[in-house]
Amino acid sequence: MNAPVRVLRVIARLNVGGPAQHVHWLAQGLVHHGYRTLLAHGQVGEGESPFEPAPGAPGLERVVVPGLGRAVRPADDLRALAHLVRLCHRHRPCIVHTHTAKAGTLGRIAAAIAGVPIVVHTFHGHVLQGYFGPLVSTLIRAVERSLAARTDAIIALSERQRRDLAWRHRVAPASRIHVVPLGIDLAPLREIAASRQRPGGAPQAAALRRRLGVPARAPLLGWIGRLVPIKRIDRALEAFARLDPALGAHLVVAGGGPERERLDALARTLGVRERVHALGVCLPVAPLYAALDA
């Protein structure tokens, strides 16, 4: 019998959000198809909620890398790089698959040092523009181009992201960037859609409205995501404030992060504080969707 293909996957941290769910689901799929996979990750940042797999989900073999995380700290980054090189030598992967910007940089450098045969990188968004000033952004783009030249497969989550990487930022030729959309189990959302059509609707929807004091016929809108600057919760609030007050609409904000205080202050400034409800992190999100009209 052939030995299973060993895959070392690297991500900066497993906080509540899309990338953490993605790597967890992908690990399950890899194991199901006979791969041996190990996930290396750092610690979540201050104010972030750690991602926890759903109860009963298959176990994920993983290891914490000291120094690896979202923040850029040269001493910690070198420590994380050295640890990743040792992991490559110990685990002897056929493939190193990195996710997110910082882990993509350190993981791919470690793979090159250790002589790993195949290197894959997945972009979950990017930090090529909008996160830093012009000088730092230019440096990051140069680093990404250099790494891309030594990466066997580059994965984007959408065609638009592929065009952005290839034509706007020129990270790599479009022919070398492969689009693999996220795979999401839609069954719970389909059940929610069906429940809303039944007499009495979804009971969890009525319960949430009662808890928040939202009238039964008032439009209930939702915004779900991390409360960080790049997500632009301010734009959602400004759009909500422009709705006709006669509608009596309410807005639910689900998520945590450093923008929480700004959310409260801006909602007050815009005169909609009484109709904006910040719930914090809500998992699973399917029951929340049952209560939302948009």
ChimeraX attribute file (.defattr): number of C-alpha atoms within 10 A of each C-alpha:
attribute: neighborCount
match mode: 1-to-1
recipient: residues
	/A:1	3
	/A:2	4
	/A:3	8
	/A:4	13
	/A:5	13
	/A:6	18
	/A:7	23
	/A:8	25
	/A:9	25
	/A:10	29
	/A:11	27
	/A:12	28
	/A:13	24
	/A:14	24
	/A:15	19
	/A:16	21
	/A:17	15
	/A:18	15
	/A:19	22
	/A:20	21
	/A:21	18
	/A:22	15
	/A:23	19
	/A:24	22
	/A:25	18
	/A:26	15
	/A:27	23
	/A:28	16
	/A:29	12
	/A:30	16
	/A:31	14
	/A:32	10
	/A:33	10
	/A:34	12
	/A:35	16
	/A:36	17
	/A:37	24
	/A:38	20
	/A:39	21
	/A:40	24
	/A:41	25
	/A:42	21
	/A:43	18
	/A:44	19
	/A:45	15
	/A:46	8
	/A:47	9
	/A:48	19
	/A:49	17
	/A:50	15
	/A:51	18
	/A:52	14
	/A:53	14
	/A:54	9
	/A:55	7
	/A:56	6
	/A:57	11
	/A:58	13
	/A:59	11
	/A:60	16
	/A:61	12
	/A:62	14
	/A:63	13
	/A:64	15
	/A:65	23
	/A:66	17
	/A:67	23
	/A:68	29
	/A:69	22
	/A:70	17
	/A:71	13
	/A:72	11
	/A:73	12
	/A:74	10
	/A:75	10
	/A:76	15
	/A:77	19
	/A:78	14
	/A:79	15
	/A:80	24
	/A:81	25
	/A:82	18
	/A:83	19
	/A:84	28
	/A:85	21
	/A:86	14
	/A:87	20
	/A:88	24
	/A:89	16
	/A:90	9
	/A:91	14
	/A:92	17
	/A:93	24
	/A:94	17
	/A:95	20
	/A:96	28
	/A:97	25
	/A:98	28
	/A:99	25
	/A:100	20
	/A:101	22
	/A:102	20
	/A:103	28
	/A:104	24
	/A:105	19
	/A:106	23
	/A:107	30
	/A:108	28
	/A:109	17
	/A:110	23
	/A:111	25
	/A:112	19
	/A:113	15
	/A:114	17
	/A:115	15
	/A:116	18
	/A:117	13
	/A:118	18
	/A:119	23
	/A:120	20
	/A:121	27
	/A:122	23
	/A:123	20
	/A:124	17
	/A:125	14
	/A:126	14
	/A:127	16
	/A:128	22
	/A:129	14
	/A:130	11
	/A:131	12
	/A:132	12
	/A:133	9
	/A:134	12
	/A:135	8
	/A:136	13
	/A:137	16
	/A:138	15
	/A:139	12
	/A:140	18
	/A:141	18
	/A:142	16
	/A:143	13
	/A:144	20
	/A:145	17
	/A:146	13
	/A:147	18
	/A:148	22
	/A:149	13
	/A:150	14
	/A:151	19
	/A:152	14
	/A:153	16
	/A:154	23
	/A:155	19
	/A:156	22
	/A:157	17
	/A:158	17
	/A:159	14
	/A:160	11
	/A:161	19
	/A:162	24
	/A:163	16
	/A:164	17
	/A:165	24
	/A:166	17
	/A:167	13
	/A:168	11
	/A:169	16
	/A:170	15
	/A:171	23
	/A:172	20
	/A:173	14
	/A:174	15
	/A:175	9
	/A:176	16
	/A:177	23
	/A:178	16
	/A:179	16
	/A:180	13
	/A:181	11
	/A:182	15
	/A:183	10
	/A:184	9
	/A:185	8
	/A:186	10
	/A:187	10
	/A:188	14
	/A:189	15
	/A:190	11
	/A:191	13
	/A:192	21
	/A:193	15
	/A:194	13
	/A:195	15
	/A:196	15
	/A:197	10
	/A:198	9
	/A:199	7
	/A:200	9
	/A:201	16
	/A:202	19
	/A:203	13
	/A:204	15
	/A:205	18
	/A:206	16
	/A:207	12
	/A:208	16
	/A:209	18
	/A:210	12
	/A:211	8
	/A:212	14
	/A:213	12
	/A:214	19
	/A:215	14
	/A:216	11
	/A:217	10
	/A:218	13
	/A:219	16
	/A:220	20
	/A:221	17
	/A:222	18
	/A:223	16
	/A:224	18
	/A:225	18
	/A:226	26
	/A:227	24
	/A:228	14
	/A:229	14
	/A:230	10
	/A:231	12
	/A:232	12
	/A:233	22
	/A:234	16
	/A:235	10
	/A:236	14
	/A:237	20
	/A:238	14
	/A:239	10
	/A:240	20
	/A:241	18
	/A:242	10
	/A:243	11
	/A:244	9
	/A:245	10
	/A:246	6
	/A:247	10
	/A:248	14
	/A:249	20
	/A:250	23
	/A:251	24
	/A:252	20
	/A:253	24
	/A:254	20
	/A:255	23
	/A:256	21
	/A:257	18
	/A:258	14
	/A:259	18
	/A:260	17
	/A:261	10
	/A:262	14
	/A:263	19
	/A:264	15
	/A:265	13
	/A:266	16
	/A:267	20
	/A:268	13
	/A:269	10
	/A:270	13
	/A:271	12
	/A:272	20
	/A:273	18
	/A:274	10
	/A:275	19
	/A:276	23
	/A:277	18
	/A:278	16
	/A:279	13
	/A:280	17
	/A:281	19
	/A:282	16
	/A:283	14
	/A:284	9
	/A:285	13
	/A:286	16
	/A:287	18
	/A:288	18
	/A:289	19
	/A:290	23
	/A:291	24
	/A:292	18
	/A:293	10
	/A:294	10
